[in-house]
Amino acid sequence: MTVLDTLAANWTSAEDPAKNIEGAVLDQAKQLDRFLVDIERRAFRIAQIALRDVDDALDAVQDAMIKLASRYAARPPVEWRPLFHRILENTIRDMQRRRAIRRRVMAWVPQWRHDAEIPEEDPVDLAADPRPHGADDAMRAQAFERLEESLHRLPPRQRQAFVLRNLEGLDVAETAAAMACSEGSVKTHYSRAVHALRARLGEVW
């Protein structure tokens, strides 16, 4: 039963039910807009860590937002976060799969092989740091770069569990819903991610 069905079934007021339902739909739409605005920046960072490309990360987040709004807008707001992150992770995996296929196909094209020998600059490395320059800022930036690189090297499920639990602040149950797995699996993936990051980052973190 959708939100509209529930509102219509429970309507007991003498007022016009159509007007009341329309108001509820508008309120739901406003809540969804606020949710998407609130989650956009963190979702972009999650996608950027996984894809290592600014444009691809933006595309992944926008696709996930459109799919959430078109398919699940009528769901209760409490369900949006796990649903959004499941959609985002699926979108990221699809992009990574397309990249792998494209690399295998284009490897046979001589011109592409020649161009591929020229290393591409990472947009993240080119981005200007808006913070004041100083020893502390430089050390902090270096530490976060190492963290991002270490996260990128984690297996996808471990990275997803770590990012959702720490960057997004989801609890175990919400993370399990977003990852479409059991809570026990979330704990296992998260624990392995933490141990791997500690081993790679050493005393920096």
C-alpha positions in Angstrom: 0.0 0.0 0.0 1.4 3.4 -1.0 1.3 6.6 1.0 -1.6 7.8 -1.0 -3.6 4.6 -0.4 -2.9 4.8 3.3 -4.1 8.4 3.5 -7.2 7.7 1.5 -8.1 4.7 3.6 -7.7 6.5 6.9 -9.4 9.7 5.9 -12.2 10.5 8.5 -12.4 14.3 8.3 -15.3 16.2 6.8 -12.9 18.2 4.7 -12.1 17.5 1.1 -10.0 14.3 1.1 -8.4 15.2 -2.3 -7.0 18.4 -0.9 -5.7 16.7 2.2 -4.0 14.0 0.1 -2.5 16.6 -2.1 -1.0 18.4 0.9 0.5 15.2 2.2 2.1 14.5 -1.1 3.6 17.9 -1.3 4.9 17.5 2.3 6.5 14.2 1.3 8.1 15.8 -1.7 9.6 18.5 0.4 11.0 16.0 2.8 12.5 14.1 -0.1 14.1 17.3 -1.4 15.6 18.0 2.0 16.9 14.4 2.3 18.6 14.6 -1.1 20.2 18.0 -0.4 21.5 16.7 3.0 23.0 13.5 1.6 24.4 14.8 -1.7 27.8 15.9 -0.5 28.6 12.7 1.5 27.3 10.5 -1.3 29.6 12.3 -3.8 32.6 11.5 -1.5 31.6 7.9 -1.3 31.2 7.6 -5.1 34.5 9.5 -5.6 36.4 7.1 -3.4 35.1 4.1 -5.3 35.3 5.5 -8.8 38.3 7.9 -8.5 36.7 10.2 -11.1 34.8 13.4 -10.4 32.5 13.2 -13.4 31.7 9.6 -12.9 31.0 10.2 -9.2 28.6 13.1 -10.0 26.8 10.9 -12.6 26.5 8.0 -10.1 25.0 10.3 -7.4 22.6 12.0 -9.8 21.5 8.6 -11.1 20.9 7.3 -7.6 18.9 10.4 -6.7 16.7 10.1 -9.7 16.1 6.4 -9.2 15.2 7.0 -5.5 12.8 9.8 -6.3 11.1 8.0 -9.2 10.8 4.6 -7.5 10.7 5.1 -3.8 9.4 8.6 -3.1 6.2 7.2 -1.5 8.2 5.1 0.9 8.4 6.3 4.6 11.3 8.7 4.9 13.0 6.4 7.4 13.6 4.0 4.6 15.2 6.4 2.2 18.8 6.3 3.5 19.3 2.5 3.2 17.5 2.5 -0.1 19.6 5.3 -1.5 22.9 3.7 -0.5 21.8 0.4 -2.0 21.0 2.2 -5.3 24.2 4.2 -5.2 26.3 1.1 -4.6 24.6 -0.8 -7.5 25.2 2.2 -9.7 28.9 2.3 -8.8 29.3 -1.4 -9.5 27.6 -1.0 -12.9 30.0 1.8 -13.8 33.0 -0.2 -12.7 31.8 -3.1 -14.7 31.3 -1.0 -17.8 34.8 0.5 -17.3 36.3 -3.0 -17.1 34.5 -4.1 -20.3 35.6 -0.9 -22.1 39.2 -1.4 -21.1 39.2 -5.0 -22.4 37.6 -3.9 -25.7 39.7 -0.7 -26.2 42.9 -2.5 -25.4 42.8 -3.9 -28.9 42.6 -0.5 -30.5 46.2 0.8 -31.3 45.4 4.5 -30.9 43.9 3.8 -27.5 46.9 1.8 -26.4 49.1 4.7 -27.4 47.0 7.3 -25.5 46.8 5.0 -22.5 50.6 5.3 -22.1 50.1 8.9 -21.1 49.2 8.9 -17.4 46.0 10.8 -16.6 46.1 13.3 -13.8 43.8 12.6 -10.9 41.2 15.4 -10.5 41.3 14.9 -6.7 45.1 15.7 -6.8 44.5 18.8 -9.0 41.8 20.3 -6.7 43.0 23.3 -4.9 42.9 23.1 -1.1 40.8 26.1 0.2 42.2 25.8 3.7 45.1 28.0 4.9 48.5 26.5 4.3 50.4 25.3 7.2 52.2 22.3 8.7 49.1 21.0 10.5 46.9 21.4 7.4 49.5 19.7 5.2 49.8 16.8 7.6 46.1 16.5 7.9 45.6 16.6 4.1 48.3 13.9 3.6 46.6 11.7 6.2 43.3 12.0 4.5 44.8 11.3 1.1 46.3 8.1 2.6 43.0 7.2 4.1 41.2 7.7 0.8 43.8 5.7 -1.1 43.6 2.9 1.5 39.8 2.9 1.3 40.0 2.6 -2.5 42.1 -0.5 -2.2 39.7 -2.3 0.1 37.4 -5.0 -1.3 34.1 -3.3 -2.3 32.0 -4.9 0.4 34.5 -3.9 3.1 34.8 -0.4 1.8 31.0 -0.1 1.6 30.6 -1.3 5.2 33.2 1.1 6.5 32.0 4.1 4.6 28.3 3.6 5.6 29.1 3.0 9.2 31.6 5.9 9.5 30.9 8.6 6.9 27.2 8.1 6.8 26.7 7.1 10.5 24.3 4.2 9.7 23.8 1.7 12.4 24.4 -2.0 11.8 20.7 -2.7 10.8 20.6 0.2 8.4 23.9 -0.8 6.9 22.6 -4.3 6.4 19.6 -3.0 4.6 21.7 -0.8 2.4 24.1 -3.6 1.5 21.3 -6.2 1.2 23.0 -8.6 3.6 22.8 -9.8 7.2 23.9 -7.8 10.2 26.5 -10.5 10.8 28.0 -9.9 7.4 28.1 -6.2 8.0 30.1 -6.7 11.2 32.5 -9.1 9.5 33.1 -6.7 6.5 33.5 -3.8 8.9 35.9 -5.6 11.2 38.1 -6.7 8.3 38.1 -3.2 6.9 39.2 -1.7 10.2 42.0 -4.2 10.5 43.2 -3.7 7.0 43.1 0.1 7.3 45.1 0.0 10.6 47.7 -2.2 9.0 48.1 0.1 6.0 47.9 3.4 7.8 50.0 2.6 10.7 50.5 5.4 13.2 49.2 8.1 10.9 45.7 7.4 12.1 
